[in-house]
Amino acid sequence: MFLLVPALFLVKNKQNKHDGSGGANFSTEESSWWLLFLKISKILFFLDDKVAQAIKTFSRGSRRLSVGAFDENLNVLRSYANKITASDVCLAQSLATVPPSSKANVTYIRIYEDLDVSVGIFVLKPQASLPLHNHPNMQGILKVLEGRVEVQSYTPLEANQLDSYLMFAQKHEQISADVNSGVCTLEAIRQNLHEIRHGSGSCAAFLDILAPPYTDYPDSDGEERDCFYYQTCGDQCQDGQVVTRLVRIPTPKSYTCDMAEYKGPSVEHLYQ
C-alpha cells in the first residue's frame, strides 16, 4: 500500500556514502533530486499561508550536506506538507470555474508544472476513479483535501517493466485515506502503479505532486514518460509468492476528465 505516514519524500532513497568529515556525499543524480525537493518545498510554502515557520533555506549549489541537516529539514517539510488544506488552495473557488454542462467524472486543477515537477489537484465525483496507471521513473505524493479515497497500488516485479504491455506485480493492501491521513507516497518502482477511487463525500479531492512530470516527448535526458493504463488479469504463483498479472489497455471509456482554473494563491513567480 501507499505509505500512510506524515511524510514528503520525493528525494531518491539516500544511499549515502560517509567519509570522516561527518557529511554525506551525494552523486550528481542525488543532487538533482535534492534541488527538485527544494523546489517542491517552495511551492508548498506558497500554498499554505497559515504556516508561520518558514522553510529553512538550503544551499542549492552544494553537493555536500550533513545527514543531520538533511533529516532536520526533511522533518520540517513532513509536518508542513500535511497542513495543506482545501481552503489553502481555494478548492471551492476553483471548482466553480467548471462549466455546468461538463459531464466529466474527474476534474484536474493545474497549480504548477515545469520540466521537473507537476503540482495539481484531482477531484473525483461519487463512483469515479483514476484507473490503474503507471508513473515511469517518477515519484510522488498524494494528500487528501476533501472526502476520502481508496487506493490500490502495485509494485512491478521487474523495474524495466513499468511501461510494458504485460507485467507481473505485487499487489499491496488497499488503503483508505481522508483529510486526517498523512501524506501518501509512491516511489520510482515500489507502489508505482495505482488506482484511486472515490471513497466518500460529495467529491473526493487530493493534492497530487509528481516528479518528474509526465511527458509524451523526450525530455533533456531523452526519456519519455507516458501515462499508460492497465487492467488486472488474475493472480498466479511465481517463485513462491502470489503475483498479479497486469495488461496494458487503452484509456478506459469510463474515465473522463475536464479542467478547472486554479484560483488559489499565485505561484507564477516560481516560473522565473
C-alpha positions as semicolon CSV with decimal commas, in nm:
position;residue;x (nm);y (nm);z (nm)
1;M;0,000;0,000;0,000
2;F;0,093;0,364;-0,005
3;L;0,297;0,465;0,297
4;L;0,042;0,633;0,522
5;V;0,299;0,843;0,702
6;P;0,324;1,215;0,759
7;A;0,597;1,242;0,500
8;L;0,702;1,435;0,195
9;F;0,958;1,202;0,040
10;L;1,033;1,286;-0,319
11;V;1,408;1,267;-0,282
12;K;1,556;0,945;-0,412
13;N;1,646;0,688;-0,149
14;K;1,958;0,814;0,022
15;Q;2,224;0,554;-0,033
16;N;2,479;0,789;0,115
17;K;2,849;0,725;0,141
18;H;3,002;0,868;0,455
19;D;3,350;0,995;0,499
20;G;3,546;1,106;0,801
21;S;3,410;1,461;0,786
22;G;3,068;1,351;0,907
23;G;2,900;1,458;0,584
24;A;2,725;1,263;0,311
25;N;2,849;1,254;-0,047
26;F;2,566;1,290;-0,299
27;S;2,601;1,184;-0,661
28;T;2,501;1,419;-0,942
29;E;2,170;1,234;-0,970
30;E;2,106;1,262;-0,596
31;S;2,194;1,630;-0,608
32;S;1,940;1,693;-0,883
33;W;1,673;1,527;-0,674
34;W;1,772;1,744;-0,381
35;L;1,722;2,057;-0,592
36;L;1,386;1,922;-0,701
37;F;1,298;1,861;-0,336
38;L;1,380;2,224;-0,263
39;K;1,160;2,347;-0,548
40;I;0,865;2,144;-0,422
41;S;0,912;2,279;-0,071
42;K;0,889;2,632;-0,208
43;I;0,568;2,550;-0,394
44;L;0,413;2,401;-0,083
45;F;0,522;2,702;0,122
46;F;0,337;2,944;-0,104
47;L;0,025;2,726;-0,096
48;D;-0,010;2,743;0,281
49;D;-0,035;3,095;0,421
50;K;-0,128;2,966;0,766
51;V;0,213;2,824;0,847
52;A;0,421;3,077;1,040
53;Q;0,751;2,895;1,024
54;A;0,945;2,947;0,702
55;I;1,127;2,658;0,543
56;K;1,494;2,676;0,625
57;T;1,699;2,786;0,323
58;F;1,906;2,515;0,161
59;S;2,225;2,561;-0,035
60;R;2,136;2,495;-0,398
61;G;2,495;2,483;-0,517
62;S;2,634;2,242;-0,261
63;R;2,659;1,872;-0,329
64;R;2,763;1,804;0,030
65;L;2,504;1,814;0,303
66;S;2,534;1,678;0,654
67;V;2,296;1,394;0,725
68;G;2,173;1,575;1,035
69;A;2,086;1,890;0,840
70;F;1,909;1,690;0,572
71;D;1,695;1,499;0,822
72;E;1,616;1,814;1,020
73;N;1,481;2,000;0,719
74;L;1,305;1,692;0,585
75;N;1,117;1,665;0,915
76;V;1,005;2,028;0,879
77;L;0,868;1,952;0,533
78;R;0,695;1,639;0,657
79;S;0,497;1,842;0,905
80;Y;0,444;2,122;0,657
81;A;0,303;1,911;0,373
82;N;0,039;1,760;0,599
83;K;-0,100;2,105;0,682
84;I;-0,216;2,178;0,328
85;T;-0,597;2,204;0,324
86;A;-0,872;2,259;0,068
87;S;-0,908;2,621;0,180
88;D;-0,535;2,685;0,132
89;V;-0,571;2,609;-0,240
90;C;-0,917;2,771;-0,270
91;L;-1,065;2,443;-0,391
92;A;-1,429;2,560;-0,390
93;Q;-1,347;2,872;-0,593
94;S;-1,152;2,665;-0,847
95;L;-1,433;2,412;-0,890
96;A;-1,675;2,698;-0,956
97;T;-1,496;2,753;-1,290
98;V;-1,604;2,412;-1,425
99;P;-1,879;2,463;-1,689
100;P;-2,217;2,335;-1,561
101;S;-2,255;2,144;-1,887
102;S;-1,946;1,929;-1,820
103;K;-2,022;1,558;-1,787
104;A;-1,671;1,453;-1,683
105;N;-1,644;1,243;-1,369
106;V;-1,297;1,374;-1,282
107;T;-1,166;1,731;-1,274
108;Y;-0,800;1,834;-1,278
109;I;-0,676;2,170;-1,148
110;R;-0,321;2,255;-1,256
111;I;-0,136;2,461;-0,997
112;Y;0,220;2,446;-1,126
113;E;0,416;2,250;-1,382
114;D;0,764;2,270;-1,529
115;L;1,019;2,019;-1,657
116;D;1,092;1,895;-1,304
117;V;0,762;1,875;-1,120
118;S;0,387;1,897;-1,160
119;V;0,154;2,010;-0,882
120;G;-0,222;1,985;-0,918
121;I;-0,548;1,869;-0,769
122;F;-0,767;1,580;-0,881
123;V;-1,135;1,593;-0,792
124;L;-1,337;1,272;-0,817
125;K;-1,715;1,266;-0,829
126;P;-1,902;0,983;-0,650
127;Q;-1,824;0,643;-0,803
128;A;-1,545;0,794;-1,015
129;S;-1,186;0,673;-1,021
130;L;-0,846;0,725;-1,174
131;P;-0,799;0,389;-1,349
132;L;-0,497;0,175;-1,271
133;H;-0,198;0,355;-1,426
134;N;0,180;0,380;-1,410
135;H;0,435;0,651;-1,326
136;P;0,752;0,556;-1,520
137;N;1,067;0,667;-1,334
138;M;0,858;0,909;-1,131
139;Q;0,797;0,968;-0,764
140;G;0,509;1,146;-0,599
141;I;0,286;1,230;-0,309
142;L;-0,088;1,243;-0,256
143;K;-0,259;1,449;0,015
144;V;-0,636;1,422;0,052
145;L;-0,804;1,763;0,072
146;E;-1,171;1,665;0,065
147;G;-1,367;1,345;0,125
148;R;-1,198;1,006;0,121
149;V;-1,019;0,800;-0,144
150;E;-0,946;0,428;-0,174
151;V;-0,603;0,344;-0,314
152;Q;-0,493;0,013;-0,458
153;S;-0,127;0,003;-0,554
154;Y;0,110;-0,244;-0,718
155;T;0,486;-0,290;-0,740
156;P;0,623;-0,441;-1,065
157;L;0,847;-0,742;-1,011
158;E;1,087;-0,609;-1,275
159;A;1,190;-0,242;-1,271
160;N;1,214;-0,225;-1,651
161;Q;0,850;-0,331;-1,694
162;L;0,690;-0,003;-1,591
163;D;0,561;0,068;-1,943
164;S;0,536;-0,291;-2,067
165;Y;0,225;-0,433;-2,229
166;L;0,235;-0,720;-1,982
167;M;0,384;-0,727;-1,634
168;F;0,364;-0,919;-1,310
169;A;0,331;-0,717;-0,995
170;Q;0,297;-0,744;-0,621
171;K;-0,044;-0,631;-0,502
172;H;-0,039;-0,422;-0,185
173;E;-0,308;-0,393;0,077
174;Q;-0,575;-0,142;-0,020
175;I;-0,579;0,171;0,191
176;S;-0,833;0,438;0,271
177;A;-0,715;0,797;0,310
178;D;-0,904;1,109;0,415
179;V;-0,824;1,465;0,520
180;N;-0,689;1,343;0,854
181;S;-0,450;1,093;0,697
182;G;-0,082;1,160;0,646
183;V;0,070;1,211;0,305
184;C;0,069;0,903;0,080
185;T;0,376;0,837;-0,132
186;L;0,469;0,647;-0,445
187;E;0,824;0,562;-0,542
188;A;1,003;0,517;-0,872
189;I;0,941;0,142;-0,852
190;R;0,768;0,045;-0,529
191;Q;0,391;0,107;-0,537
192;N;0,443;0,285;-0,867
193;L;0,114;0,173;-1,020
194;H;-0,214;0,256;-0,855
195;E;-0,585;0,300;-0,891
196;I;-0,755;0,577;-0,692
197;R;-1,128;0,557;-0,630
198;H;-1,378;0,797;-0,475
199;G;-1,447;0,675;-0,123
200;S;-1,692;0,916;0,033
201;G;-1,813;1,276;0,026
202;S;-1,989;1,486;-0,234
203;C;-1,647;1,479;-0,400
204;A;-1,305;1,342;-0,314
205;A;-1,013;1,573;-0,386
206;F;-0,641;1,530;-0,340
207;L;-0,325;1,729;-0,399
208;D;-0,107;1,543;-0,649
209;I;0,267;1,611;-0,685
210;L;0,474;1,418;-0,939
211;A;0,845;1,445;-1,007
212;P;0,935;1,450;-1,285
213;P;0,601;1,505;-1,460
214;Y;0,454;1,302;-1,743
215;T;0,569;1,390;-2,093
216;D;0,486;1,244;-2,434
217;Y;0,810;1,369;-2,585
218;P;1,176;1,309;-2,492
219;D;1,298;1,534;-2,212
220;S;1,651;1,667;-2,167
221;D;1,762;1,318;-2,061
222;G;1,597;1,159;-2,364
223;E;1,323;0,997;-2,155
224;E;0,953;0,982;-2,236
225;R;0,709;0,933;-1,950
226;D;0,370;0,846;-2,098
227;C;0,081;0,754;-1,873
228;F;-0,042;0,402;-1,954
229;Y;-0,346;0,226;-1,814
230;Y;-0,370;-0,136;-1,703
231;Q;-0,623;-0,394;-1,602
232;T;-0,574;-0,691;-1,373
233;C;-0,597;-1,035;-1,533
234;G;-0,585;-1,271;-1,239
235;D;-0,330;-1,390;-0,986
236;Q;-0,076;-1,668;-1,010
237;C;0,201;-1,818;-0,801
238;Q;0,553;-1,719;-0,904
239;D;0,867;-1,809;-0,709
240;G;0,658;-1,896;-0,408
241;Q;0,456;-1,574;-0,396
242;V;0,121;-1,469;-0,535
243;V;0,155;-1,206;-0,807
244;T;-0,097;-1,019;-1,018
245;R;-0,089;-1,016;-1,397
246;L;-0,134;-0,666;-1,541
247;V;-0,213;-0,597;-1,907
248;R;-0,183;-0,255;-2,070
249;I;-0,509;-0,123;-2,217
250;P;-0,632;0,190;-2,396
251;T;-0,765;0,473;-2,182
252;P;-1,088;0,336;-2,029
253;K;-1,402;0,494;-2,174
254;S;-1,542;0,527;-1,823
255;Y;-1,267;0,778;-1,739
256;T;-1,346;1,134;-1,845
257;C;-1,160;1,437;-1,719
258;D;-1,212;1,811;-1,753
259;M;-1,011;2,108;-1,630
260;A;-1,081;2,380;-1,377
261;E;-0,894;2,707;-1,338
262;Y;-0,673;2,734;-1,032
263;K;-0,798;3,017;-0,810
264;G;-0,563;2,975;-0,514
265;P;-0,252;3,173;-0,411
266;S;-0,042;3,263;-0,712
267;V;0,277;3,066;-0,778
268;E;0,359;3,243;-1,106
269;H;0,677;3,388;-0,960
270;L;0,819;3,035;-0,933
271;Y;0,842;3,016;-1,312
272;Q;1,105;3,289;-1,312
